Amino acid sequence: MFLRVARHTNDLEKIENFYVNVLGFERLGDFQNHNNYDGIFIGKSGLDWHFEFTQSHTEANHSFDEDDVIILYPKTISDYNELIHKLIRHNIATITATNPFWNENGKMIQDPDGYRIVISSLKAIINEIE
Protein backbone atom coordinates (compact mmCIF):
# COMPACT_ATOMS: atom_id res chain seq x y z
CA MET A 1 0.00 0.00 0.00
CA PHE A 2 1.14 3.53 -0.76
CA LEU A 3 0.19 6.64 1.20
CA ARG A 4 -0.23 10.19 -0.08
CA VAL A 5 -1.23 12.93 2.32
CA ALA A 6 -2.72 15.75 0.25
CA ARG A 7 -3.34 19.27 1.50
CA HIS A 8 -4.34 22.55 -0.08
CA THR A 9 -2.29 25.67 0.68
CA ASN A 10 -2.23 29.34 -0.23
CA ASP A 11 1.56 29.48 -0.71
CA LEU A 12 3.34 26.54 -2.36
CA GLU A 13 6.68 28.37 -2.24
CA LYS A 14 6.62 28.80 1.55
CA ILE A 15 5.45 25.21 2.06
CA GLU A 16 8.17 23.84 -0.23
CA ASN A 17 10.87 25.91 1.47
CA PHE A 18 9.74 24.71 4.90
CA TYR A 19 9.44 21.00 4.12
CA VAL A 20 12.53 20.80 1.88
CA ASN A 21 15.00 23.34 3.31
CA VAL A 22 14.02 23.17 6.97
CA LEU A 23 12.72 19.62 7.52
CA GLY A 24 15.01 17.99 4.94
CA PHE A 25 12.49 16.32 2.63
CA GLU A 26 12.93 16.23 -1.15
CA ARG A 27 10.82 17.68 -3.94
CA LEU A 28 9.79 14.51 -5.75
CA GLY A 29 7.79 16.14 -8.52
CA ASP A 30 5.25 18.75 -9.42
CA PHE A 31 2.39 19.57 -11.76
CA GLN A 32 1.00 22.76 -13.26
CA ASN A 33 -2.57 23.70 -14.12
CA HIS A 34 -4.05 20.23 -13.61
CA ASN A 35 -7.76 21.14 -13.56
CA ASN A 36 -6.74 24.60 -12.28
CA TYR A 37 -4.47 23.20 -9.55
CA ASP A 38 -0.70 23.47 -9.25
CA GLY A 39 1.05 21.07 -6.93
CA ILE A 40 4.23 19.60 -5.56
CA PHE A 41 5.11 16.19 -4.17
CA ILE A 42 7.43 16.20 -1.15
CA GLY A 43 8.91 13.20 0.64
CA LYS A 44 11.96 10.97 0.46
CA SER A 45 12.92 8.89 -2.57
CA GLY A 46 12.18 5.20 -2.28
CA LEU A 47 9.55 5.46 0.44
CA ASP A 48 5.93 4.35 0.07
CA TRP A 49 4.49 7.71 1.14
CA HIS A 50 4.73 11.41 0.37
CA PHE A 51 2.99 14.73 0.88
CA GLU A 52 1.14 16.46 -1.92
CA PHE A 53 0.55 20.18 -1.57
CA THR A 54 -1.76 21.95 -4.01
CA GLN A 55 -2.66 25.54 -4.72
CA SER A 56 -5.53 26.90 -6.81
CA HIS A 57 -7.58 30.06 -7.21
CA THR A 58 -9.74 28.85 -4.33
CA GLU A 59 -8.33 29.96 -1.00
CA ALA A 60 -7.37 27.16 1.39
CA ASN A 61 -9.73 26.86 4.35
CA HIS A 62 -7.78 25.04 7.04
CA SER A 63 -9.85 23.42 9.75
CA PHE A 64 -7.89 21.54 12.38
CA ASP A 65 -7.39 21.54 16.12
CA GLU A 66 -4.38 21.46 18.41
CA ASP A 67 -4.32 17.66 18.58
CA ASP A 68 -4.06 17.21 14.79
CA VAL A 69 -0.34 16.56 14.55
CA ILE A 70 2.19 15.10 12.12
CA ILE A 71 4.88 13.19 14.02
CA LEU A 72 8.36 12.87 12.49
CA TYR A 73 10.80 10.34 13.93
CA PRO A 74 14.37 10.91 12.69
CA LYS A 75 16.17 7.57 12.31
CA THR A 76 19.19 8.44 14.43
CA ILE A 77 20.03 10.72 17.32
CA SER A 78 22.43 12.56 14.99
CA ASP A 79 19.57 13.15 12.53
CA TYR A 80 17.35 14.35 15.37
CA ASN A 81 20.00 16.75 16.73
CA GLU A 82 20.77 18.05 13.23
CA LEU A 83 17.09 18.74 12.60
CA ILE A 84 16.67 20.55 15.92
CA HIS A 85 19.73 22.70 15.14
CA LYS A 86 18.28 23.46 11.69
CA LEU A 87 15.03 24.64 13.32
CA ILE A 88 17.06 26.98 15.53
CA ARG A 89 19.07 28.31 12.56
CA HIS A 90 15.83 29.02 10.67
CA ASN A 91 14.28 30.71 13.74
CA ILE A 92 11.46 28.15 13.90
CA ALA A 93 9.91 28.51 17.35
CA THR A 94 8.78 25.51 19.34
CA ILE A 95 5.30 25.60 20.82
CA THR A 96 3.63 23.78 23.69
CA ALA A 97 1.61 20.73 22.70
CA THR A 98 -1.87 20.22 24.09
CA ASN A 99 -1.03 16.56 24.66
CA PRO A 100 1.71 16.57 27.34
CA PHE A 101 3.19 13.36 25.90
CA TRP A 102 4.65 15.36 23.00
CA ASN A 103 6.13 17.99 25.33
CA GLU A 104 7.98 15.19 27.14
CA ASN A 105 8.97 13.28 24.00
CA GLY A 106 9.58 15.83 21.29
CA LYS A 107 9.62 19.38 20.03
CA MET A 108 6.45 20.81 18.47
CA ILE A 109 6.57 23.39 15.69
CA GLN A 110 4.12 24.77 13.13
CA ASP A 111 4.44 24.79 9.35
CA PRO A 112 3.63 27.96 7.36
CA ASP A 113 -0.07 26.98 7.22
CA GLY A 114 -0.26 26.52 11.00
CA TYR A 115 -0.28 22.71 11.03
CA ARG A 116 1.50 21.22 14.01
CA ILE A 117 4.51 18.93 13.63
CA VAL A 118 6.35 17.06 16.37
CA ILE A 119 10.00 16.09 15.95
CA SER A 120 10.59 13.15 18.31
CA SER A 121 13.70 11.13 19.09
CA LEU A 122 11.67 8.21 20.52
CA LYS A 123 12.46 5.85 17.64
CA ALA A 124 16.01 7.06 16.95
CA ILE A 125 18.89 4.63 16.96
CA ILE A 126 21.03 5.59 19.92
CA ASN A 127 24.13 3.45 19.37
CA GLU A 128 25.94 5.91 17.10
CA ILE A 129 29.50 7.08 17.57
CA GLU A 130 29.69 10.85 17.17
Secondary structure, DSSP 8 states (H G I E B T S, - for coil): --EEEEEE-S-HHHHHIIIIIIT--EEEEEEEEETTEEEEEEE-TT-SEEEEEEE-SS-------TT-EEEE--SBHHHHHHHHHHHHHTT---B--SSHHHHHS-EEEE-TTS-EEEE--TT-B-----
